Amino acid sequence: MKHLLSPEDLSFQKEVQDFIDENLTDEIRRGVRLTTSSFNEKEVFGPWQAALHRRGWVAPAWPKEYGGPGWTPVQRYIFEMECGLAGAPLLIPMGLNMVGPVIIRFGTPEQRAFYLPRILSGEDYWCQGYSEPGAGSDLARLGTRAVRDGDHYVVSGSKIWTSHAHHANRMFCLVRTADTPKPQDGISFLLLDMASPGITIRPIHTLGGDHEVNQVFLDGVRVPVANRIGEENRGWTCAKYLLEFERGGGFRGPRLRRQLEDLRALIAREGIDLQGGTGIGIATRLSALDIEIDALITMQLKVLTDVQAGRNPGPGSSLVKLCVSSIRQAITSLAVDALGEKALSWEPHRPLYDLEDIHKSVPVDVLAAMPAYLDARASTLTGGTAEIQHDIIARLVLGLP
Amino acid sequence: MDLSLNDEQRMLAEAADGFLTQHYTSAQRETSIASGFDRNLWQRFAELGWLGMIVPAEHGGLGLGAVETGIVCEAMGRALVIEPYVEMAVIAPSLIMRLGTPEQKQIWLPQIAEGALRVTVAIAEPASGSVLDQIAAAAGRTTAGWRLSGCKSLVFGAVEADLVLIVARSERLLRVFAVPLPDDRVRITPWQTVDLRRSAVLDLDNLLLAGHALLGEDADARPAVEAALDAGLVAMAWEAAGCMDVLLKQTIDYTTTRQQFGRPLAANQVLRHRMVQMKLQLEMTRAAALHAAMADPEDHVARGRAASGAKAKAGEAAKFVAEQAVQLHGGNGVTDELEIGAYYKRLMALRLLYGGPEHHLLRHARLSEVLGAERRLYA
């Protein structure tokens, strides 16, 4: 990889590495390593986001005029590669990678001026109101209603799987504003203030014991019409645009490589011999994952350079999400198998990085393996299940009926 | 940085597919199977530059790299070429380039590139396959040169070859000997493989060789043998991708055409998802093969690791894609009447030859340890 970079790329890479050395503390890295759910807590990513914001690097995907760094695709890749390999926190995507691009694309000048700076600074914490108890994969059937009342919509219904709703001060939300033969045609995209009267949040604990997702009840919540993005009943366009970002998922290969190397280090610390006995099976599973990560990284780099050269990127971009989630699951699954009975010890306290090693026989890193494995099952569900992804690839890439 | 094919590479891909679609017809394939090797066709490969793909320009070749070789091999995979291209145009010239004395390179490489000299390799053995640690064929010193004994198997193109490069053990090292063929003292027993290629077993019984039969200087040839074999592994991963590409296309055609229960087979979600899995395996193989082809060929550890990675991935993907192609073709899939059977068999050969997935996963794991944590991050 290194031999493919130009001298300018290499000096940019050095700049990023220096930034990481200065700002990514061991404490932050430990917080990332011991986070067992999908998203880091603000105490982990907060200082990192602030440092990136000071440097103007917090939103690599945004156009320069809205606060993006104006990088080339290769620079973006180098940045994400170095952050991923270093074990830097993934910033919470709901603002920066989901609603941000939607506001840039579909928002009014006033909406852009108000919301975008607050996303960059981290002043606003966003959550995503998409899924409902009755509308998961079949998202267009959502039933949360918004009824017009003067300059407001009155919103009633319920959203579910809402990550970090309990931390968020804002929610972007798909609501039904009309009953149309095609359900997609009656959906609007609204921005809610989470402090509005009528909002209650019920925590949902995941298999891994984490409180990450919630059910959110909306009971006559008044939302100014000015908080609608795009036209009324045209929200599905925004919804799909956002899903492309959510499913694209950035360059996850280097981050997965870091996780695999963390697992190798854990295996070494736990004295598991990879040269003999069952260790040989573990060693070949580590290798099989390394090979898949190499392939994933190559696939993504090929898409990137094709796009940069103005060529059709081919099927790689659609396949990436499936690869990322299956590799993520396989790493966590291998961790549990490698640790064997040690992985059975269960510590209910979250977050785990609060804890020091209670007993030297079971370090906190070992305690994180089982919850991380269990929580990783969600990676083939969020942002559209793996089965939905298969349907999409069958249609768009293979041309099947 | 650019991982896309450049204009020359795209032209090469089009030319290779174009030539092979036009000339490597099923009739041509029958001819090649019957004889094991079509000399006229081989000459055409030479004219296209394919036999000197990796041979340096100073020795009459094109001096290109593993990506270009891979492009041609992928096209050969699609066309199910019978002739032993990987052995004669990748592994053998690579061995000579790495080990040969200036004179040996000067004499042999230009002739290989122009198709005048066919050189193959004898690596595998009946007892241990291609595991280099277990090579038993032995070379002892004599006053005038060397005495070679042992048995080599899976020597592709042995009957057609003018020269065979034999890997043998001597004084705990590996050495490579160049033996002109035919030679009455080398017993060649032709042996077809499952993919209808023509290989042979070579029996060497106290074969006396002159000193200059040794390829290169008197030193351990192991690193060069591994590196040359690695070049072959990468080429085979590309070839496997070509075979899988055809199998997937034929499976899509079949399941969208064939009607059952009043609708095309592909209307069934379970079949559509299976084909997506096949596509995923194909694209992972392509990416692993491209990754290995871009590795620095002089960085033996990183490149060897990537080559084993590509071979292991290709081997696993090949078996999955081929088995599912058979399954989705239903009863017709298990007959020997369809082309998919021929691709299936070629893929099984590509999976197992020069080490199967388990062998290469273990090698990958070993080389991962050698590479160390810091270098693994950027591998």
HADDOCK unambig.tbl for C-alpha pairs under 7 A between the chains (distance, minus, plus):
assign (segid A and resid 1 and name CA) (segid B and resid 378 and name CA) 6.96 0.50 0.50
assign (segid A and resid 4 and name CA) (segid B and resid 1 and name CA) 4.93 0.50 0.50
assign (segid A and resid 5 and name CA) (segid B and resid 1 and name CA) 5.30 0.50 0.50
assign (segid A and resid 6 and name CA) (segid B and resid 1 and name CA) 6.83 0.50 0.50
assign (segid A and resid 85 and name CA) (segid B and resid 377 and name CA) 6.84 0.50 0.50
assign (segid A and resid 257 and name CA) (segid B and resid 377 and name CA) 6.78 0.50 0.50
assign (segid A and resid 283 and name CA) (segid B and resid 365 and name CA) 5.95 0.50 0.50
assign (segid A and resid 284 and name CA) (segid B and resid 361 and name CA) 5.46 0.50 0.50
assign (segid A and resid 284 and name CA) (segid B and resid 362 and name CA) 5.94 0.50 0.50
assign (segid A and resid 284 and name CA) (segid B and resid 365 and name CA) 6.01 0.50 0.50
assign (segid A and resid 287 and name CA) (segid B and resid 361 and name CA) 6.24 0.50 0.50
assign (segid A and resid 287 and name CA) (segid B and resid 364 and name CA) 6.23 0.50 0.50
assign (segid A and resid 287 and name CA) (segid B and resid 365 and name CA) 5.50 0.50 0.50
assign (segid A and resid 288 and name CA) (segid B and resid 361 and name CA) 6.77 0.50 0.50
assign (segid A and resid 291 and name CA) (segid B and resid 288 and name CA) 6.98 0.50 0.50
assign (segid A and resid 291 and name CA) (segid B and resid 309 and name CA) 5.49 0.50 0.50
assign (segid A and resid 294 and name CA) (segid B and resid 288 and name CA) 6.54 0.50 0.50
assign (segid A and resid 294 and name CA) (segid B and resid 291 and name CA) 6.96 0.50 0.50
assign (segid A and resid 295 and name CA) (segid B and resid 284 and name CA) 5.65 0.50 0.50
assign (segid A and resid 295 and name CA) (segid B and resid 287 and name CA) 4.70 0.50 0.50
assign (segid A and resid 295 and name CA) (segid B and resid 288 and name CA) 4.60 0.50 0.50
assign (segid A and resid 295 and name CA) (segid B and resid 291 and name CA) 6.87 0.50 0.50
assign (segid A and resid 298 and name CA) (segid B and resid 287 and name CA) 5.61 0.50 0.50
assign (segid A and resid 298 and name CA) (segid B and resid 291 and name CA) 6.15 0.50 0.50
assign (segid A and resid 299 and name CA) (segid B and resid 287 and name CA) 5.58 0.50 0.50
assign (segid A and resid 301 and name CA) (segid B and resid 3 and name CA) 6.72 0.50 0.50
assign (segid A and resid 302 and name CA) (segid B and resid 3 and name CA) 5.12 0.50 0.50
assign (segid A and resid 302 and name CA) (segid B and resid 4 and name CA) 5.90 0.50 0.50
assign (segid A and resid 305 and name CA) (segid B and resid 2 and name CA) 5.50 0.50 0.50
assign (segid A and resid 305 and name CA) (segid B and resid 3 and name CA) 6.08 0.50 0.50
assign (segid A and resid 305 and name CA) (segid B and resid 4 and name CA) 6.09 0.50 0.50
assign (segid A and resid 306 and name CA) (segid B and resid 4 and name CA) 5.80 0.50 0.50
assign (segid A and resid 319 and name CA) (segid B and resid 280 and name CA) 6.73 0.50 0.50
assign (segid A and resid 390 and name CA) (segid B and resid 273 and name CA) 5.66 0.50 0.50
assign (segid A and resid 390 and name CA) (segid B and resid 276 and name CA) 6.21 0.50 0.50
assign (segid A and resid 391 and name CA) (segid B and resid 273 and name CA) 6.95 0.50 0.50
assign (segid A and resid 393 and name CA) (segid B and resid 276 and name CA) 6.67 0.50 0.50
assign (segid A and resid 394 and name CA) (segid B and resid 272 and name CA) 6.06 0.50 0.50
assign (segid A and resid 394 and name CA) (segid B and resid 273 and name CA) 6.97 0.50 0.50
assign (segid A and resid 394 and name CA) (segid B and resid 276 and name CA) 5.95 0.50 0.50
assign (segid A and resid 400 and name CA) (segid B and resid 266 and name CA) 6.68 0.50 0.50
assign (segid A and resid 401 and name CA) (segid B and resid 266 and name CA) 6.72 0.50 0.50
assign (segid A and resid 401 and name CA) (segid B and resid 267 and name CA) 6.12 0.50 0.50
